[in-house]
Amino acid sequence: MKKFIIGLLKVLGLTYVILFIVFYFDLDGKFLYYIWEPNIVTRYDKMKKKDNTKTPYEKKENVMPDSEVEKRTFN
């Protein structure tokens, strides 16, 4: 039982040290900024997107039908 507790304390201590180093040097933020974000940006830049500026205003979808809007307005 004593070996188990000492082993558990060693694992917890090592985990604490690793997390301290990661957050002290902001390694998670650096990973997101320098590695993750450039990869995600290049992926989403290649995606086909609909140009909403070319859609006429009358053709845009309503959130709810006009009859529902009239029911909810106050006179």
mmCIF file of the N, C-alpha and C atoms, coordinates in Angstrom:
data_MODEL
# 
_entry.id   MODEL 
# 
loop_
_atom_site.group_PDB 
_atom_site.id 
_atom_site.type_symbol 
_atom_site.label_atom_id 
_atom_site.label_alt_id 
_atom_site.label_comp_id 
_atom_site.label_asym_id 
_atom_site.label_entity_id 
_atom_site.label_seq_id 
_atom_site.pdbx_PDB_ins_code 
_atom_site.Cartn_x 
_atom_site.Cartn_y 
_atom_site.Cartn_z 
_atom_site.occupancy 
_atom_site.B_iso_or_equiv 
_atom_site.pdbx_formal_charge 
_atom_site.auth_seq_id 
_atom_site.auth_comp_id 
_atom_site.auth_asym_id 
_atom_site.auth_atom_id 
_atom_site.pdbx_PDB_model_num 
ATOM 1   N N  . MET A 1 1  ? 0.821   -1.195 0.000   1.00 0.00 ? 1  MET A N  1 
ATOM 2   C CA . MET A 1 1  ? 0.000   0.000  0.000   1.00 0.00 ? 1  MET A CA 1 
ATOM 3   C C  . MET A 1 1  ? 0.867   1.262  0.000   1.00 0.00 ? 1  MET A C  1 
ATOM 4   N N  . LYS A 1 2  ? 1.972   1.187  0.754   1.00 0.00 ? 2  LYS A N  1 
ATOM 5   C CA . LYS A 1 2  ? 2.857   2.342  0.846   1.00 0.00 ? 2  LYS A CA 1 
ATOM 6   C C  . LYS A 1 2  ? 3.523   2.624  -0.498  1.00 0.00 ? 2  LYS A C  1 
ATOM 7   N N  . LYS A 1 3  ? 3.895   1.563  -1.247  1.00 0.00 ? 3  LYS A N  1 
ATOM 8   C CA . LYS A 1 3  ? 4.503   1.734  -2.555  1.00 0.00 ? 3  LYS A CA 1 
ATOM 9   C C  . LYS A 1 3  ? 3.512   2.375  -3.536  1.00 0.00 ? 3  LYS A C  1 
ATOM 10  N N  . PHE A 1 4  ? 2.251   1.959  -3.407  1.00 0.00 ? 4  PHE A N  1 
ATOM 11  C CA . PHE A 1 4  ? 1.215   2.518  -4.288  1.00 0.00 ? 4  PHE A CA 1 
ATOM 12  C C  . PHE A 1 4  ? 1.051   4.019  -4.062  1.00 0.00 ? 4  PHE A C  1 
ATOM 13  N N  . ILE A 1 5  ? 1.009   4.445  -2.820  1.00 0.00 ? 5  ILE A N  1 
ATOM 14  C CA . ILE A 1 5  ? 0.841   5.870  -2.486  1.00 0.00 ? 5  ILE A CA 1 
ATOM 15  C C  . ILE A 1 5  ? 2.057   6.667  -2.958  1.00 0.00 ? 5  ILE A C  1 
ATOM 16  N N  . ILE A 1 6  ? 3.259   6.135  -2.742  1.00 0.00 ? 6  ILE A N  1 
ATOM 17  C CA . ILE A 1 6  ? 4.472   6.823  -3.193  1.00 0.00 ? 6  ILE A CA 1 
ATOM 18  C C  . ILE A 1 6  ? 4.497   6.910  -4.713  1.00 0.00 ? 6  ILE A C  1 
ATOM 19  N N  . GLY A 1 7  ? 4.116   5.838  -5.399  1.00 0.00 ? 7  GLY A N  1 
ATOM 20  C CA . GLY A 1 7  ? 4.050   5.848  -6.861  1.00 0.00 ? 7  GLY A CA 1 
ATOM 21  C C  . GLY A 1 7  ? 3.016   6.849  -7.366  1.00 0.00 ? 7  GLY A C  1 
ATOM 22  N N  . LEU A 1 8  ? 1.870   6.889  -6.689  1.00 0.00 ? 8  LEU A N  1 
ATOM 23  C CA . LEU A 1 8  ? 0.825   7.843  -7.059  1.00 0.00 ? 8  LEU A CA 1 
ATOM 24  C C  . LEU A 1 8  ? 1.293   9.280  -6.855  1.00 0.00 ? 8  LEU A C  1 
ATOM 25  N N  . LEU A 1 9  ? 1.980   9.550  -5.765  1.00 0.00 ? 9  LEU A N  1 
ATOM 26  C CA . LEU A 1 9  ? 2.506   10.888 -5.503  1.00 0.00 ? 9  LEU A CA 1 
ATOM 27  C C  . LEU A 1 9  ? 3.557   11.288 -6.544  1.00 0.00 ? 9  LEU A C  1 
ATOM 28  N N  . LYS A 1 10 ? 4.376   10.323 -6.985  1.00 0.00 ? 10 LYS A N  1 
ATOM 29  C CA . LYS A 1 10 ? 5.368   10.619 -8.019  1.00 0.00 ? 10 LYS A CA 1 
ATOM 30  C C  . LYS A 1 10 ? 4.683   10.979 -9.335  1.00 0.00 ? 10 LYS A C  1 
ATOM 31  N N  . VAL A 1 11 ? 3.661   10.222 -9.691  1.00 0.00 ? 11 VAL A N  1 
ATOM 32  C CA . VAL A 1 11 ? 2.935   10.498 -10.933 1.00 0.00 ? 11 VAL A CA 1 
ATOM 33  C C  . VAL A 1 11 ? 2.250   11.855 -10.858 1.00 0.00 ? 11 VAL A C  1 
ATOM 34  N N  . LEU A 1 12 ? 1.603   12.148 -9.737  1.00 0.00 ? 12 LEU A N  1 
ATOM 35  C CA . LEU A 1 12 ? 0.937   13.438 -9.566  1.00 0.00 ? 12 LEU A CA 1 
ATOM 36  C C  . LEU A 1 12 ? 1.937   14.587 -9.562  1.00 0.00 ? 12 LEU A C  1 
ATOM 37  N N  . GLY A 1 13 ? 3.096   14.379 -8.931  1.00 0.00 ? 13 GLY A N  1 
ATOM 38  C CA . GLY A 1 13 ? 4.131   15.413 -8.910  1.00 0.00 ? 13 GLY A CA 1 
ATOM 39  C C  . GLY A 1 13 ? 4.678   15.689 -10.301 1.00 0.00 ? 13 GLY A C  1 
ATOM 40  N N  . LEU A 1 14 ? 4.919   14.630 -11.065 1.00 0.00 ? 14 LEU A N  1 
ATOM 41  C CA . LEU A 1 14 ? 5.404   14.794 -12.433 1.00 0.00 ? 14 LEU A CA 1 
ATOM 42  C C  . LEU A 1 14 ? 4.361   15.501 -13.305 1.00 0.00 ? 14 LEU A C  1 
ATOM 43  N N  . THR A 1 15 ? 3.106   15.126 -13.124 1.00 0.00 ? 15 THR A N  1 
ATOM 44  C CA . THR A 1 15 ? 2.030   15.788 -13.868 1.00 0.00 ? 15 THR A CA 1 
ATOM 45  C C  . THR A 1 15 ? 1.964   17.275 -13.522 1.00 0.00 ? 15 THR A C  1 
ATOM 46  N N  . TYR A 1 16 ? 2.110   17.595 -12.240 1.00 0.00 ? 16 TYR A N  1 
ATOM 47  C CA . TYR A 1 16 ? 2.085   18.988 -11.810 1.00 0.00 ? 16 TYR A CA 1 
ATOM 48  C C  . TYR A 1 16 ? 3.239   19.776 -12.434 1.00 0.00 ? 16 TYR A C  1 
ATOM 49  N N  . VAL A 1 17 ? 4.428   19.193 -12.449 1.00 0.00 ? 17 VAL A N  1 
ATOM 50  C CA . VAL A 1 17 ? 5.600   19.872 -13.018 1.00 0.00 ? 17 VAL A CA 1 
ATOM 51  C C  . VAL A 1 17 ? 5.404   20.110 -14.516 1.00 0.00 ? 17 VAL A C  1 
ATOM 52  N N  . ILE A 1 18 ? 4.916   19.106 -15.225 1.00 0.00 ? 18 ILE A N  1 
ATOM 53  C CA . ILE A 1 18 ? 4.692   19.256 -16.666 1.00 0.00 ? 18 ILE A CA 1 
ATOM 54  C C  . ILE A 1 18 ? 3.657   20.344 -16.942 1.00 0.00 ? 18 ILE A C  1 
ATOM 55  N N  . LEU A 1 19 ? 2.550   20.325 -16.220 1.00 0.00 ? 19 LEU A N  1 
ATOM 56  C CA . LEU A 1 19 ? 1.520   21.356 -16.417 1.00 0.00 ? 19 LEU A CA 1 
ATOM 57  C C  . LEU A 1 19 ? 2.033   22.745 -16.044 1.00 0.00 ? 19 LEU A C  1 
ATOM 58  N N  . PHE A 1 20 ? 2.844   22.827 -14.995 1.00 0.00 ? 20 PHE A N  1 
ATOM 59  C CA . PHE A 1 20 ? 3.414   24.115 -14.607 1.00 0.00 ? 20 PHE A CA 1 
ATOM 60  C C  . PHE A 1 20 ? 4.281   24.673 -15.724 1.00 0.00 ? 20 PHE A C  1 
ATOM 61  N N  . ILE A 1 21 ? 5.129   23.830 -16.311 1.00 0.00 ? 21 ILE A N  1 
ATOM 62  C CA . ILE A 1 21 ? 6.003   24.273 -17.411 1.00 0.00 ? 21 ILE A CA 1 
ATOM 63  C C  . ILE A 1 21 ? 5.174   24.712 -18.613 1.00 0.00 ? 21 ILE A C  1 
ATOM 64  N N  . VAL A 1 22 ? 4.147   23.940 -18.941 1.00 0.00 ? 22 VAL A N  1 
ATOM 65  C CA . VAL A 1 22 ? 3.302   24.278 -20.096 1.00 0.00 ? 22 VAL A CA 1 
ATOM 66  C C  . VAL A 1 22 ? 2.647   25.641 -19.898 1.00 0.00 ? 22 VAL A C  1 
ATOM 67  N N  . PHE A 1 23 ? 2.062   25.871 -18.741 1.00 0.00 ? 23 PHE A N  1 
ATOM 68  C CA . PHE A 1 23 ? 1.341   27.124 -18.534 1.00 0.00 ? 23 PHE A CA 1 
ATOM 69  C C  . PHE A 1 23 ? 2.262   28.298 -18.203 1.00 0.00 ? 23 PHE A C  1 
ATOM 70  N N  . TYR A 1 24 ? 3.401   28.050 -17.563 1.00 0.00 ? 24 TYR A N  1 
ATOM 71  C CA . TYR A 1 24 ? 4.327   29.135 -17.248 1.00 0.00 ? 24 TYR A CA 1 
ATOM 72  C C  . TYR A 1 24 ? 4.927   29.734 -18.515 1.00 0.00 ? 24 TYR A C  1 
ATOM 73  N N  . PHE A 1 25 ? 5.312   28.883 -19.450 1.00 0.00 ? 25 PHE A N  1 
ATOM 74  C CA . PHE A 1 25 ? 5.896   29.354 -20.700 1.00 0.00 ? 25 PHE A CA 1 
ATOM 75  C C  . PHE A 1 25 ? 4.854   29.532 -21.803 1.00 0.00 ? 25 PHE A C  1 
ATOM 76  N N  . ASP A 1 26 ? 3.593   29.388 -21.482 1.00 0.00 ? 26 ASP A N  1 
ATOM 77  C CA . ASP A 1 26 ? 2.476   29.562 -22.415 1.00 0.00 ? 26 ASP A CA 1 
ATOM 78  C C  . ASP A 1 26 ? 2.651   28.680 -23.655 1.00 0.00 ? 26 ASP A C  1 
ATOM 79  N N  . LEU A 1 27 ? 3.052   27.452 -23.437 1.00 0.00 ? 27 LEU A N  1 
ATOM 80  C CA . LEU A 1 27 ? 3.288   26.546 -24.553 1.00 0.00 ? 27 LEU A CA 1 
ATOM 81  C C  . LEU A 1 27 ? 1.994   26.169 -25.270 1.00 0.00 ? 27 LEU A C  1 
ATOM 82  N N  . ASP A 1 28 ? 0.877   26.145 -24.537 1.00 0.00 ? 28 ASP A N  1 
ATOM 83  C CA . ASP A 1 28 ? -0.389  25.828 -25.192 1.00 0.00 ? 28 ASP A CA 1 
ATOM 84  C C  . ASP A 1 28 ? -0.810  26.959 -26.125 1.00 0.00 ? 28 ASP A C  1 
ATOM 85  N N  . GLY A 1 29 ? -0.624  28.196 -25.704 1.00 0.00 ? 29 GLY A N  1 
ATOM 86  C CA . GLY A 1 29 ? -0.952  29.335 -26.564 1.00 0.00 ? 29 GLY A CA 1 
ATOM 87  C C  . GLY A 1 29 ? -0.040  29.417 -27.773 1.00 0.00 ? 29 GLY A C  1 
ATOM 88  N N  . LYS A 1 30 ? 1.234   29.140 -27.573 1.00 0.00 ? 30 LYS A N  1 
ATOM 89  C CA . LYS A 1 30 ? 2.187   29.155 -28.689 1.00 0.00 ? 30 LYS A CA 1 
ATOM 90  C C  . LYS A 1 30 ? 1.859   28.052 -29.687 1.00 0.00 ? 30 LYS A C  1 
ATOM 91  N N  . PHE A 1 31 ? 1.471   26.892 -29.186 1.00 0.00 ? 31 PHE A N  1 
ATOM 92  C CA . PHE A 1 31 ? 1.072   25.808 -30.074 1.00 0.00 ? 31 PHE A CA 1 
ATOM 93  C C  . PHE A 1 31 ? -0.141  26.222 -30.907 1.00 0.00 ? 31 PHE A C  1 
ATOM 94  N N  . LEU A 1 32 ? -1.147  26.819 -30.245 1.00 0.00 ? 32 LEU A N  1 
ATOM 95  C CA . LEU A 1 32 ? -2.347  27.238 -30.980 1.00 0.00 ? 32 LEU A CA 1 
ATOM 96  C C  . LEU A 1 32 ? -2.024  28.319 -32.006 1.00 0.00 ? 32 LEU A C  1 
ATOM 97  N N  . TYR A 1 33 ? -1.170  29.274 -31.640 1.00 0.00 ? 33 TYR A N  1 
ATOM 98  C CA . TYR A 1 33 ? -0.892  30.418 -32.513 1.00 0.00 ? 33 TYR A CA 1 
ATOM 99  C C  . TYR A 1 33 ? 0.016   30.038 -33.685 1.00 0.00 ? 33 TYR A C  1 
ATOM 100 N N  . TYR A 1 34 ? 1.079   29.284 -33.418 1.00 0.00 ? 34 TYR A N  1 
ATOM 101 C CA . TYR A 1 34 ? 2.079   29.018 -34.454 1.00 0.00 ? 34 TYR A CA 1 
ATOM 102 C C  . TYR A 1 34 ? 1.813   27.744 -35.269 1.00 0.00 ? 34 TYR A C  1 
ATOM 103 N N  . ILE A 1 35 ? 1.107   26.773 -34.707 1.00 0.00 ? 35 ILE A N  1 
ATOM 104 C CA . ILE A 1 35 ? 0.924   25.499 -35.397 1.00 0.00 ? 35 ILE A CA 1 
ATOM 105 C C  . ILE A 1 35 ? -0.533  25.268 -35.785 1.00 0.00 ? 35 ILE A C  1 
ATOM 106 N N  . TRP A 1 36 ? -1.438  25.346 -34.823 1.00 0.00 ? 36 TRP A N  1 
ATOM 107 C CA . TRP A 1 36 ? -2.836  25.000 -35.074 1.00 0.00 ? 36 TRP A CA 1 
ATOM 108 C C  . TRP A 1 36 ? -3.530  26.011 -35.977 1.00 0.00 ? 36 TRP A C  1 
ATOM 109 N N  . GLU A 1 37 ? -3.446  27.297 -35.637 1.00 0.00 ? 37 GLU A N  1 
ATOM 110 C CA . GLU A 1 37 ? -4.178  28.314 -36.393 1.00 0.00 ? 37 GLU A CA 1 
ATOM 111 C C  . GLU A 1 37 ? -3.766  28.402 -37.860 1.00 0.00 ? 37 GLU A C  1 
ATOM 112 N N  . PRO A 1 38 ? -2.471  28.404 -38.217 1.00 0.00 ? 38 PRO A N  1 
ATOM 113 C CA . PRO A 1 38 ? -2.130  28.440 -39.645 1.00 0.00 ? 38 PRO A CA 1 
ATOM 114 C C  . PRO A 1 38 ? -2.691  27.256 -40.428 1.00 0.00 ? 38 PRO A C  1 
ATOM 115 N N  . ASN A 1 39 ? -2.702  26.077 -39.816 1.00 0.00 ? 39 ASN A N  1 
ATOM 116 C CA . ASN A 1 39 ? -3.267  24.917 -40.510 1.00 0.00 ? 39 ASN A CA 1 
ATOM 117 C C  . ASN A 1 39 ? -4.769  25.053 -40.695 1.00 0.00 ? 39 ASN A C  1 
ATOM 118 N N  . ILE A 1 40 ? -5.460  25.536 -39.693 1.00 0.00 ? 40 ILE A N  1 
ATOM 119 C CA . ILE A 1 40 ? -6.914  25.689 -39.793 1.00 0.00 ? 40 ILE A CA 1 
ATOM 120 C C  . ILE A 1 40 ? -7.267  26.798 -40.775 1.00 0.00 ? 40 ILE A C  1 
ATOM 121 N N  . VAL A 1 41 ? -6.521  27.898 -40.753 1.00 0.00 ? 41 VAL A N  1 
ATOM 122 C CA . VAL A 1 41 ? -6.804  29.012 -41.658 1.00 0.00 ? 41 VAL A CA 1 
ATOM 123 C C  . VAL A 1 41 ? -6.631  28.581 -43.108 1.00 0.00 ? 41 VAL A C  1 
ATOM 124 N N  . THR A 1 42 ? -5.561  27.849 -43.401 1.00 0.00 ? 42 THR A N  1 
ATOM 125 C CA . THR A 1 42 ? -5.367  27.408 -44.781 1.00 0.00 ? 42 THR A CA 1 
ATOM 126 C C  . THR A 1 42 ? -6.466  26.446 -45.198 1.00 0.00 ? 42 THR A C  1 
ATOM 127 N N  . ARG A 1 43 ? -6.954  25.636 -44.275 1.00 0.00 ? 43 ARG A N  1 
ATOM 128 C CA . ARG A 1 43 ? -8.032  24.711 -44.614 1.00 0.00 ? 43 ARG A CA 1 
ATOM 129 C C  . ARG A 1 43 ? -9.316  25.470 -44.922 1.00 0.00 ? 43 ARG A C  1 
ATOM 130 N N  . TYR A 1 44 ? -9.680  26.433 -44.086 1.00 0.00 ? 44 TYR A N  1 
ATOM 131 C CA . TYR A 1 44 ? -10.932 27.157 -44.283 1.00 0.00 ? 44 TYR A CA 1 
ATOM 132 C C  . TYR A 1 44 ? -10.835 28.161 -45.422 1.00 0.00 ? 44 TYR A C  1 
ATOM 133 N N  . ASP A 1 45 ? -9.644  28.639 -45.753 1.00 0.00 ? 45 ASP A N  1 
ATOM 134 C CA . ASP A 1 45 ? -9.498  29.531 -46.895 1.00 0.00 ? 45 ASP A CA 1 
ATOM 135 C C  . ASP A 1 45 ? -9.748  28.807 -48.206 1.00 0.00 ? 45 ASP A C  1 
ATOM 136 N N  . LYS A 1 46 ? -9.484  27.498 -48.248 1.00 0.00 ? 46 LYS A N  1 
ATOM 137 C CA . LYS A 1 46 ? -9.682  26.724 -49.467 1.00 0.00 ? 46 LYS A CA 1 
ATOM 138 C C  . LYS A 1 46 ? -11.138 26.318 -49.678 1.00 0.00 ? 46 LYS A C  1 
ATOM 139 N N  . MET A 1 47 ? -11.973 26.469 -48.658 1.00 0.00 ? 47 MET A N  1 
ATOM 140 C CA . MET A 1 47 ? -13.368 26.047 -48.774 1.00 0.00 ? 47 MET A CA 1 
ATOM 141 C C  . MET A 1 47 ? -14.143 26.994 -49.682 1.00 0.00 ? 47 MET A C  1 
ATOM 142 N N  . LYS A 1 48 ? -15.065 26.437 -50.446 1.00 0.00 ? 48 LYS A N  1 
ATOM 143 C CA . LYS A 1 48 ? -15.941 27.257 -51.285 1.00 0.00 ? 48 LYS A CA 1 
ATOM 144 C C  . LYS A 1 48 ? -16.973 27.924 -50.391 1.00 0.00 ? 48 LYS A C  1 
ATOM 145 N N  . LYS A 1 49 ? -17.143 29.230 -50.597 1.00 0.00 ? 49 LYS A N  1 
ATOM 146 C CA . LYS A 1 49 ? -18.105 29.977 -49.798 1.00 0.00 ? 49 LYS A CA 1 
ATOM 147 C C  . LYS A 1 49 ? -19.053 30.731 -50.719 1.00 0.00 ? 49 LYS A C  1 
ATOM 148 N N  . LYS A 1 50 ? -20.288 30.868 -50.278 1.00 0.00 ? 50 LYS A N  1 
ATOM 149 C CA . LYS A 1 50 ? -21.282 31.617 -51.031 1.00 0.00 ? 50 LYS A CA 1 
ATOM 150 C C  . LYS A 1 50 ? -21.066 33.104 -50.764 1.00 0.00 ? 50 LYS A C  1 
ATOM 151 N N  . ASP A 1 51 ? -21.087 33.918 -51.822 1.00 0.00 ? 51 ASP A N  1 
ATOM 152 C CA . ASP A 1 51 ? -20.906 35.359 -51.677 1.00 0.00 ? 51 ASP A CA 1 
ATOM 153 C C  . ASP A 1 51 ? -22.256 35.992 -51.354 1.00 0.00 ? 51 ASP A C  1 
ATOM 154 N N  . ASN A 1 52 ? -22.442 36.378 -50.093 1.00 0.00 ? 52 ASN A N  1 
ATOM 155 C CA . ASN A 1 52 ? -23.725 36.937 -49.656 1.00 0.00 ? 52 ASN A CA 1 
ATOM 156 C C  . ASN A 1 52 ? -23.963 38.346 -50.179 1.00 0.00 ? 52 ASN A C  1 
ATOM 157 N N  . THR A 1 53 ? -22.922 39.025 -50.629 1.00 0.00 ? 53 THR A N  1 
ATOM 158 C CA . THR A 1 53 ? -23.117 40.387 -51.129 1.00 0.00 ? 53 THR A CA 1 
ATOM 159 C C  . THR A 1 53 ? -23.801 40.396 -52.496 1.00 0.00 ? 53 THR A C  1 
ATOM 160 N N  . LYS A 1 54 ? -23.785 39.279 -53.194 1.00 0.00 ? 54 LYS A N  1 
ATOM 161 C CA . LYS A 1 54 ? -24.413 39.203 -54.509 1.00 0.00 ? 54 LYS A CA 1 
ATOM 162 C C  . LYS A 1 54 ? -25.871 38.740 -54.442 1.00 0.00 ? 54 LYS A C  1 
ATOM 163 N N  . THR A 1 55 ? -26.347 38.362 -53.265 1.00 0.00 ? 55 THR A N  1 
ATOM 164 C CA . THR A 1 55 ? -27.729 37.914 -53.111 1.00 0.00 ? 55 THR A CA 1 
ATOM 165 C C  . THR A 1 55 ? -28.620 39.136 -52.925 1.00 0.00 ? 55 THR A C  1 
ATOM 166 N N  . PRO A 1 56 ? -29.664 39.278 -53.743 1.00 0.00 ? 56 PRO A N  1 
ATOM 167 C CA . PRO A 1 56 ? -30.575 40.402 -53.551 1.00 0.00 ? 56 PRO A CA 1 
ATOM 168 C C  . PRO A 1 56 ? -31.269 40.311 -52.188 1.00 0.00 ? 56 PRO A C  1 
ATOM 169 N N  . TYR A 1 57 ? -31.593 41.448 -51.627 1.00 0.00 ? 57 TYR A N  1 
ATOM 170 C CA . TYR A 1 57 ? -32.172 41.479 -50.291 1.00 0.00 ? 57 TYR A CA 1 
ATOM 171 C C  . TYR A 1 57 ? -33.506 40.739 -50.246 1.00 0.00 ? 57 TYR A C  1 
ATOM 172 N N  . GLU A 1 58 ? -34.301 40.825 -51.309 1.00 0.00 ? 58 GLU A N  1 
ATOM 173 C CA . GLU A 1 58 ? -35.606 40.187 -51.335 1.00 0.00 ? 58 GLU A CA 1 
ATOM 174 C C  . GLU A 1 58 ? -35.495 38.667 -51.328 1.00 0.00 ? 58 GLU A C  1 
ATOM 175 N N  . LYS A 1 59 ? -34.401 38.131 -51.774 1.00 0.00 ? 59 LYS A N  1 
ATOM 176 C CA . LYS A 1 59 ? -34.229 36.692 -51.895 1.00 0.00 ? 59 LYS A CA 1 
ATOM 177 C C  . LYS A 1 59 ? -33.699 36.039 -50.610 1.00 0.00 ? 59 LYS A C  1 
ATOM 178 N N  . LYS A 1 60 ? -33.325 36.824 -49.627 1.00 0.00 ? 60 LYS A N  1 
ATOM 179 C CA . LYS A 1 60 ? -32.778 36.259 -48.397 1.00 0.00 ? 60 LYS A CA 1 
ATOM 180 C C  . LYS A 1 60 ? -33.880 35.567 -47.610 1.00 0.00 ? 60 LYS A C  1 
ATOM 181 N N  . GLU A 1 61 ? -33.516 34.503 -46.912 1.00 0.00 ? 61 GLU A N  1 
ATOM 182 C CA . GLU A 1 61 ? -34.491 33.722 -46.169 1.00 0.00 ? 61 GLU A CA 1 
ATOM 183 C C  . GLU A 1 61 ? -34.919 34.470 -44.911 1.00 0.00 ? 61 GLU A C  1 
ATOM 184 N N  . ASN A 1 62 ? -36.219 34.373 -44.603 1.00 0.00 ? 62 ASN A N  1 
ATOM 185 C CA . ASN A 1 62 ? -36.729 34.951 -43.373 1.00 0.00 ? 62 ASN A CA 1 
ATOM 186 C C  . ASN A 1 62 ? -36.474 33.998 -42.222 1.00 0.00 ? 62 ASN A C  1 
ATOM 187 N N  . VAL A 1 63 ? -36.312 34.560 -41.045 1.00 0.00 ? 63 VAL A N  1 
ATOM 188 C CA . VAL A 1 63 ? -36.137 33.725 -39.871 1.00 0.00 ? 63 VAL A CA 1 
ATOM 189 C C  . VAL A 1 63 ? -37.448 33.029 -39.549 1.00 0.00 ? 63 VAL A C  1 
ATOM 190 N N  . MET A 1 64 ? -38.542 33.764 -39.663 1.00 0.00 ? 64 MET A N  1 
ATOM 191 C CA . MET A 1 64 ? -39.866 33.190 -39.457 1.00 0.00 ? 64 MET A CA 1 
ATOM 192 C C  . MET A 1 64 ? -40.815 33.806 -40.486 1.00 0.00 ? 64 MET A C  1 
ATOM 193 N N  . PRO A 1 65 ? -41.894 33.136 -40.810 1.00 0.00 ? 65 PRO A N  1 
ATOM 194 C CA . PRO A 1 65 ? -42.829 33.690 -41.796 1.00 0.00 ? 65 PRO A CA 1 
ATOM 195 C C  . PRO A 1 65 ? -43.442 35.009 -41.323 1.00 0.00 ? 65 PRO A C  1 
ATOM 196 N N  . ASP A 1 66 ? -43.889 35.813 -42.284 1.00 0.00 ? 66 ASP A N  1 
ATOM 197 C CA . ASP A 1 66 ? -44.470 37.115 -41.948 1.00 0.00 ? 66 ASP A CA 1 
ATOM 198 C C  . ASP A 1 66 ? -45.706 36.985 -41.075 1.00 0.00 ? 66 ASP A C  1 
ATOM 199 N N  . SER A 1 67 ? -46.481 35.914 -41.267 1.00 0.00 ? 67 SER A N  1 
ATOM 200 C CA . SER A 1 67 ? -47.683 35.740 -40.453 1.00 0.00 ? 67 SER A CA 1 
ATOM 201 C C  . SER A 1 67 ? -47.316 35.573 -38.976 1.00 0.00 ? 67 SER A C  1 
ATOM 202 N N  . GLU A 1 68 ? -46.211 34.889 -38.695 1.00 0.00 ? 68 GLU A N  1 
ATOM 203 C CA . GLU A 1 68 ? -45.766 34.735 -37.309 1.00 0.00 ? 68 GLU A CA 1 
ATOM 204 C C  . GLU A 1 68 ? -45.277 36.060 -36.745 1.00 0.00 ? 68 GLU A C  1 
ATOM 205 N N  . VAL A 1 69 ? -44.627 36.859 -37.562 1.00 0.00 ? 69 VAL A N  1 
ATOM 206 C CA . VAL A 1 69 ? -44.153 38.177 -37.110 1.00 0.00 ? 69 VAL A CA 1 
ATOM 207 C C  . VAL A 1 69 ? -45.345 39.055 -36.742 1.00 0.00 ? 69 VAL A C  1 
ATOM 208 N N  . GLU A 1 70 ? -46.394 39.039 -37.568 1.00 0.00 ? 70 GLU A N  1 
ATOM 209 C CA . GLU A 1 70 ? -47.577 39.855 -37.289 1.00 0.00 ? 70 GLU A CA 1 
ATOM 210 C C  . GLU A 1 70 ? -48.271 39.416 -36.008 1.00 0.00 ? 70 GLU A C  1 
ATOM 211 N N  . LYS A 1 71 ? -48.289 38.120 -35.703 1.00 0.00 ? 71 LYS A N  1 
ATOM 212 C CA . LYS A 1 71 ? -48.918 37.631 -34.478 1.00 0.00 ? 71 LYS A CA 1 
ATOM 213 C C  . LYS A 1 71 ? -48.157 38.108 -33.250 1.00 0.00 ? 71 LYS A C  1 
ATOM 214 N N  . ARG A 1 72 ? -46.853 38.252 -33.374 1.00 0.00 ? 72 ARG A N  1 
ATOM 215 C CA . ARG A 1 72 ? -46.025 38.575 -32.202 1.00 0.00 ? 72 ARG A CA 1 
ATOM 216 C C  . ARG A 1 72 ? -45.842 40.072 -31.978 1.00 0.00 ? 72 ARG A C  1 
ATOM 217 N N  . THR A 1 73 ? -46.249 40.901 -32.924 1.00 0.00 ? 73 THR A N  1 
ATOM 218 C CA . THR A 1 73 ? -46.084 42.346 -32.740 1.00 0.00 ? 73 THR A CA 1 
ATOM 219 C C  . THR A 1 73 ? -47.188 42.891 -31.861 1.00 0.00 ? 73 THR A C  1 
ATOM 220 N N  . PHE A 1 74 ? -46.859 43.924 -31.126 1.00 0.00 ? 74 PHE A N  1 
ATOM 221 C CA . PHE A 1 74 ? -47.829 44.561 -30.241 1.00 0.00 ? 74 PHE A CA 1 
ATOM 222 C C  . PHE A 1 74 ? -48.436 45.760 -30.944 1.00 0.00 ? 74 PHE A C  1 
ATOM 223 N N  . ASN A 1 75 ? -49.753 45.936 -30.779 1.00 0.00 ? 75 ASN A N  1 
ATOM 224 C CA . ASN A 1 75 ? -50.449 47.086 -31.407 1.00 0.00 ? 75 ASN A CA 1 
ATOM 225 C C  . ASN A 1 75 ? -50.552 48.230 -30.440 1.00 0.00 ? 75 ASN A C  1 
# 
